[in-house]
Structure formats: C-alpha cells, structure tokens
Amino acid sequence: MVDLLARFLIRNKDDVSSPQVRQAYGFLCGAVGIGLNLLLFLGKFLGGILSHSIAITADAFNNLSDAGSSIITMIGFHMAGQKPDPDHPFGHGRVEYISGLLVSVVILIMAFELLKSSVGKILHPEQPEFSPLLLGILAASILVKCYMAYYNRKIGDKINSAAMKATAVDSLSDTVATGVVLLSTIVGHLSNLQIDGYCGVIVALFIGYAGIDAAKDTISLLVGQAPDPQFVAQVRSLVLSYPNILGVHDLIVHNYGPGRTLISLHAEVPSDGDMLNLHETIDGIEHDLLNRLHCHAVIHMDPVRVGDEETSQVKGWVQDILTNLDPAITQHDFRLVKCTSHTKVVFDISVPYRVKLSDEALIEAISSQLCREHPHYLAKIDVDRV
C-alpha cells in the first residue's frame, strides 16, 4: 500500500538523498501509521472493555501512543524541511532527531503507566471474558503490525532515517506484545490460570525496551556519531576519480540533519602542478559533491612532491614500521625538510580508536625505530584518531 501511494504522491520518489523526497516519505508513512494505529486502538479498546482484560486495554493504549508518535514524527519532518534562516544557517534538519527523541519519551511514559495498571491487575485479578471476535481482533492486529514493521523498515533503510527504523522496531515489539496478550486470553479461557496481569507487565516491558532503544539511536545522532562508512567511501571514491588528486585525508563530516551534510577534507595534489588548474579541479569536485551526494564541501589542497626518490624511499620505510605496529594505521602529508645537520621527516598518521597504544607511545615507537636505523633523520609526527 505504501509503495503504491508513494508512486502517485511522491515526485522523484527514488531521489532519496533529496530533503524534499525524505520529507514526503516521512509524511506518507506517518499518515498511514496514524490511520492504522487508530483503527487498532479502537478495536482493542472495545475488545478490552468487553472482555475486562487489562492486557488488551494496555495494548490498545500502546497503539494510541504509537499514533501520537506518528503525529510527532510528521511534525518533526515538517519542521526539519524548513529552509535555512539567519538564526539557523544550516537548516533545521536536526529537528527530525529531536522528534524521534520525543517519540521515545512518549513510549517510555506509556510503558510506565501500563506497568502500574498491570501490577494492580496482579494484586486484584479478574478473569477476562473470551470471544471469537476478540481473538479475531488480536490476530488482525498482529498482521497489521507485521506490515507496519515491514514498510517502516523498508522506507527507513531507503531514506536512511533512524526515526523510521526505530518505528519499525517498535512495531515488531508490538507484534510480540500482542502475541503475548493473545496467549494470555487463550490460556485464561482453557484453564483457571489468571495470567492477564502478568502478560500486561510483559507488554509494558516490551514497550519500555522499544522506547529505550529508540532513545539511544536518536541521542547518538544528536550527540554526533561517526559518519556512515558507505557515505565516506562514496566521498573518497568521487574525489580520487579526478586527475591530479593523489590522496585524501582528514575527512570530517558535519551532520546538520538528514540531507544537510557539510564536509571538509584535505586533497593531496602534485606540488609542481599548475595552481590555477588545480584550483579549478578542486572547485569541480566541490560542485560534484553537492550535485551527486547533496553535501557542501570545503577542500584544502596539500602539495605533495612527486617523483622524488629519497621521499619515496623514506615513505616506504615508515610504511613498513606502521604495518608492523598495526596494518590499519595510515600516513599522509608526508614530506622531507632538509636542515644543516639532519633531515626532518614530517608526516601525520591516522590511527583507529581501537588501537590501544597512546599517541605518545606510537610517536615514540615510530621515531625510535626510524632514527635507530637512519640516525640523520628526525621524525616529526602528528596523530589523528579516526
């Protein structure tokens, strides 16, 4: 259904890097979610009243909170789509993350309230009523929630939306929770075991888990998590595809919300190249990154000596030292500076955070080995953690 509606309602629906297309998908999925959750709430609430089941009533209000969450998400997508203004020169894209955090708070509050009701049901049990209509409502709810999990996950992956992926996880947890309610209803009918309140506690815990999981994802985005490796690879591949670009390093991604990305990087160029031509190349790369990856880029040129035999030889020695320490450590900005009594070997190294050695220990290990084997070289090293 969602794919069919997208085909008619969303222009250029496959251009998912466009903020307008992302916003349209957010509205569409939010509207469908509101409609389906309201239908589920009405059906379950009626079933809970007729059967005197706290677990079914709890599950109904969970669906009502899901509808409210969809409304918050739609508002978030709308606000995130607003154009930049003097107070927010990089746009309002992070509002989408804030709306996701609000959704998780609503889920947690609902989980707490349902937990209190379920504990009261355990202390004061009441046998729920049973009817085929009730079973039909619960079974239909499971099928609907499975579909909601499917389309939220599919669209969330398509537009890379953490909020929609969290909604998919929430729908899956609702499926399990409703299954538990269905089980308690059947068990209560076939035996004298009054497990309705206990099942309500399980439902509340599932809802709480979904809320915590959603909060973790959105908080990570707001705090500033590492960029998507696939996006980094795309940027590197595009930049290196241009002539006279010898290497890329110090790539920094600034995320101001989905579809609003600023990047800065250093591009290595031949030191003997024509400055005007190299500048034209850098301008072309910046425009290409904007048009193809929808990110604004600032690129710094680093001149590199090409064809110098001594530089290449010393660089190879340093690379062997780095490989022995850890193959993931790389070097860049490599150059030799001739002095009266010695030659400075100046370079940066990019070190993964998983490498336990301190920056000082790495510098000491590299410097001592290089200078022990080649005393007239003096290493000057800067460390970048990546």
C-alpha positions in Angstrom: 0.0 0.0 0.0 2.7 2.5 0.9 4.7 1.7 -2.3 1.6 2.3 -4.3 0.8 5.6 -2.6 4.4 6.7 -3.0 4.2 6.1 -6.7 1.3 8.5 -7.0 2.1 11.1 -4.3 5.9 11.5 -4.2 7.6 13.1 -7.2 11.1 11.7 -8.0 10.4 9.1 -5.3 13.8 7.4 -5.9 15.9 10.5 -5.3 16.1 9.7 -1.6 19.1 12.0 -1.0 16.8 15.0 -1.6 15.4 16.6 1.6 12.0 17.1 -0.1 11.7 13.5 -1.0 12.7 12.4 2.5 10.1 14.8 3.9 7.4 13.4 1.6 8.2 9.8 2.7 8.0 10.9 6.3 4.6 12.4 5.8 3.3 9.4 3.9 4.5 6.8 6.4 3.3 9.0 9.3 -0.2 9.4 7.9 -0.5 5.6 7.2 0.8 4.9 10.7 -1.7 7.2 12.3 -4.7 5.7 10.5 -3.7 2.0 11.2 -2.9 2.7 14.8 -6.1 4.5 15.4 -8.1 1.5 13.9 -6.1 -0.9 16.1 -6.7 1.3 19.2 -10.5 1.4 18.7 -10.7 -2.4 18.0 -8.5 -3.4 21.0 -10.1 -0.8 23.4 -13.5 -2.2 22.6 -12.3 -5.7 23.0 -10.6 -4.9 26.3 -13.8 -3.3 27.7 -16.0 -6.2 26.7 -13.5 -8.8 28.0 -12.4 -6.9 31.1 -8.8 -7.6 30.1 -6.1 -5.2 31.3 -3.6 -6.7 28.9 -5.7 -6.0 25.9 -6.6 -2.5 27.1 -2.9 -1.9 27.7 -2.1 -3.0 24.2 -4.8 -0.7 22.9 -3.3 2.4 24.6 0.1 1.3 23.3 -1.4 1.7 19.8 -2.8 5.0 20.7 0.7 6.2 21.8 2.0 4.9 18.5 -0.5 7.1 16.7 0.6 10.1 18.8 4.2 9.2 18.0 3.4 9.3 14.3 2.0 12.8 14.7 5.1 13.9 16.4 7.2 12.4 13.6 5.2 14.1 10.9 5.6 17.5 12.7 9.3 16.8 13.0 9.7 16.0 9.3 7.8 19.2 8.5 9.9 21.4 10.7 13.1 19.7 9.5 12.2 20.6 6.0 12.1 24.3 6.6 14.6 26.4 4.7 17.7 27.9 6.5 17.2 31.3 8.1 19.6 33.9 9.8 19.3 32.1 13.1 19.8 28.6 11.6 22.1 29.0 8.6 22.4 25.2 8.2 18.7 24.5 8.2 16.5 22.7 10.7 17.3 19.1 9.8 18.1 18.0 13.4 14.5 18.7 14.4 13.9 15.2 12.9 16.2 13.7 15.6 14.5 15.7 18.3 11.1 14.5 17.3 12.4 10.9 17.4 13.6 11.6 21.0 10.2 12.9 21.9 8.6 9.8 20.5 10.8 7.6 22.6 9.9 9.6 25.7 6.2 9.2 25.0 6.7 5.4 24.6 8.5 5.2 28.0 5.8 7.2 29.8 3.1 4.9 28.3 5.2 1.8 29.3 5.4 3.1 32.9 1.6 3.8 33.2 0.8 0.4 31.7 3.2 -1.3 34.1 1.4 0.3 37.1 -2.0 -0.9 35.7 -0.7 -4.4 35.2 0.7 -4.7 38.7 -2.7 -3.6 40.0 -4.3 -6.4 38.0 -1.9 -8.9 39.5 -2.8 -7.7 43.0 -6.6 -7.7 42.2 -7.1 -10.3 39.5 -10.2 -10.6 37.4 -10.9 -13.4 34.9 -11.1 -11.9 31.3 -14.0 -12.7 29.0 -13.4 -14.8 25.9 -15.0 -14.5 22.4 -14.1 -15.4 18.9 -14.4 -11.7 18.0 -11.7 -10.9 20.5 -9.4 -13.5 19.0 -10.0 -12.1 15.5 -9.2 -8.5 16.7 -5.9 -9.6 18.2 -4.9 -11.8 15.2 -5.7 -8.9 12.8 -3.6 -6.6 15.0 -0.6 -8.9 14.7 -0.9 -9.0 10.9 -1.2 -5.2 10.7 1.8 -4.6 12.9 3.9 -7.0 10.9 3.0 -5.0 7.8 3.9 -1.7 9.6 7.2 -3.1 10.7 7.9 -4.1 7.1 7.2 -0.8 5.4 8.8 1.3 8.2 12.0 -0.8 7.9 11.9 -0.7 4.1 11.4 3.1 3.9 13.7 3.7 6.8 16.6 1.9 5.0 15.7 3.6 1.7 15.9 7.2 3.1 18.3 6.3 6.0 16.0 7.6 8.7 16.8 6.5 12.3 13.4 7.6 13.4 11.6 5.3 11.0 13.9 2.4 11.7 13.0 2.9 15.4 9.4 2.9 14.5 9.9 -0.5 12.7 11.5 -1.9 15.9 8.6 -0.6 17.9 6.1 -2.3 15.5 8.0 -5.6 15.9 7.8 -5.3 19.7 4.1 -4.6 19.4 3.7 -7.8 17.4 5.3 -9.8 20.1 3.4 -8.0 22.8 0.0 -8.6 21.1 1.0 -12.2 20.7 1.6 -12.4 24.5 -1.9 -10.9 25.0 -3.4 -13.4 22.7 -1.7 -16.2 24.5 -3.0 -15.0 27.9 -6.5 -14.8 26.6 -6.4 -18.4 25.3 -4.7 -19.7 28.5 -7.3 -17.9 30.6 -10.2 -19.5 28.6 -8.8 -23.0 28.6 -7.7 -23.0 32.3 -8.3 -21.2 35.6 -4.8 -19.5 35.4 -5.2 -15.8 35.7 -2.1 -14.5 33.9 -3.7 -11.4 32.4 -1.8 -9.0 34.7 1.5 -10.8 34.3 1.1 -10.6 30.5 0.3 -6.9 30.9 3.7 -6.5 32.7 5.4 -8.2 29.8 3.7 -5.9 27.3 4.8 -2.9 29.3 8.4 -4.2 29.4 8.4 -4.7 25.6 7.1 -1.1 25.1 9.8 0.2 27.5 12.5 -1.6 25.7 11.4 -0.2 22.4 11.4 3.3 23.9 14.9 2.9 25.3 16.2 1.5 22.0 14.7 4.4 20.1 16.1 7.0 22.5 19.6 5.5 22.2 19.5 5.9 18.4 18.3 9.5 18.4 20.6 10.6 21.2 23.6 9.1 19.4 22.7 11.2 16.3 22.2 14.4 18.4 25.5 13.9 20.2 27.3 13.3 17.0 28.0 9.8 15.9 30.6 8.6 13.3 29.6 9.1 9.7 28.2 6.3 7.6 31.2 4.3 6.2 29.4 3.9 2.9 29.0 7.7 2.6 32.7 8.2 3.5 33.6 5.6 0.8 31.5 7.5 -1.8 33.2 10.8 -1.0 36.7 9.3 -1.2 35.8 7.5 -4.5 34.4 10.6 -6.1 37.4 12.9 -5.1 40.0 10.3 -6.1 38.4 9.9 -9.5 39.6 13.3 -10.5 43.0 13.7 -12.2 45.9 15.2 -10.2 44.3 14.1 -6.9 46.9 11.8 -5.3 45.2 11.1 -1.9 42.5 12.1 0.5 42.8 12.5 4.3 41.4 14.4 7.3 37.8 13.9 6.1 35.4 15.4 8.6 31.6 15.1 8.2 29.3 17.6 9.9 25.8 16.3 10.1 23.1 19.0 10.5 20.3 16.5 9.9 19.3 14.1 7.1 20.1 15.6 3.7 22.1 18.5 5.3 25.7 17.5 5.4 28.8 19.6 5.4 32.2 18.0 4.8 35.8 19.2 4.9 38.8 17.3 3.6 42.4 17.5 2.5 43.2 16.6 -1.1 46.8 15.8 -2.0 48.0 17.4 -5.3 51.3 17.5 -7.1 53.5 20.2 -5.8 54.7 21.1 -9.3 51.2 21.3 -10.8 49.7 24.5 -12.2 48.0 26.3 -9.4 45.1 27.6 -11.5 44.3 24.2 -13.0 44.4 22.6 -9.6 42.1 25.2 -8.1 39.7 24.6 -11.0 39.8 20.9 -10.2 39.0 21.5 -6.6 36.1 23.7 -7.5 34.8 21.0 -9.8 35.0 18.4 -7.0 33.1 20.6 -4.6 30.3 21.2 -7.1 30.2 17.5 -8.0 29.9 16.5 -4.3 26.9 18.9 -3.9 25.1 17.7 -7.0 25.7 14.0 -6.6 25.9 13.5 -2.8 24.0 16.6 -1.7 26.7 17.7 0.7 28.5 21.1 0.9 32.3 20.6 0.8 35.3 22.7 1.7 38.6 21.2 0.3 42.1 22.1 1.4 44.9 21.4 -1.1 48.0 19.7 0.2 51.0 19.8 -2.2 53.0 16.6 -2.4 56.4 16.1 -4.1 56.0 13.5 -6.9 59.0 11.5 -8.3 61.5 12.4 -5.5 63.4 9.1 -5.0 64.5 9.9 -1.4 61.0 10.9 -0.3 59.5 7.7 -1.8 62.2 5.5 -0.1 61.8 7.0 3.3 58.0 6.9 3.0 58.3 3.2 2.3 60.4 2.7 5.4 57.8 4.5 7.5 55.0 2.4 6.0 56.8 -0.8 7.0 57.0 0.5 10.6 53.3 1.4 10.6 52.3 -2.0 9.2 54.3 -3.8 11.9 52.5 -1.8 14.6 49.0 -2.2 13.1 48.1 -2.6 9.4 45.1 -0.2 9.8 47.4 2.8 10.6 48.0 5.0 7.6 50.1 8.0 6.8 49.6 11.3 4.9 51.1 14.8 4.4 54.5 13.1 4.1 57.5 15.4 3.3 61.2 15.8 3.9 62.6 19.1 5.2 66.4 19.5 4.7 68.3 21.0 7.6 72.1 21.7 8.1 72.8 18.7 10.4 69.8 16.4 9.7 66.6 15.9 7.7 63.2 16.2 9.2 60.7 13.5 8.3 57.3 15.3 8.7 54.0 13.3 8.4 50.6 12.6 10.0 49.3 9.2 10.9 45.6 8.2 11.0 45.0 5.7 13.9 41.8 3.8 14.6 40.3 4.3 18.0 40.6 0.6 18.7 44.4 0.9 18.8 45.2 0.9 22.5 48.6 2.5 22.3 48.6 6.1 23.4 49.6 8.8 20.9 52.8 9.4 22.7 53.7 5.7 22.7 53.0 5.5 18.9 55.2 8.5 18.2 58.0 7.1 20.3 57.8 3.7 18.7 57.9 5.1 15.2 60.6 7.7 15.9 62.9 5.4 17.7 62.8 2.7 15.1 63.3 5.2 12.2 66.1 7.1 13.8 67.8 4.0 15.1 68.2 2.6 11.6 68.7 6.1 9.9 70.3 8.5 12.5 70.3 11.5 10.2 66.5 11.5 10.0 64.4 13.3 12.7 60.7 12.3 12.8 58.0 14.9 13.5 54.7 13.2 13.7 51.1 14.3 14.3 48.4 11.7 15.3 44.8 11.8 14.0 42.4 9.4 15.7 39.7 8.1 13.3 
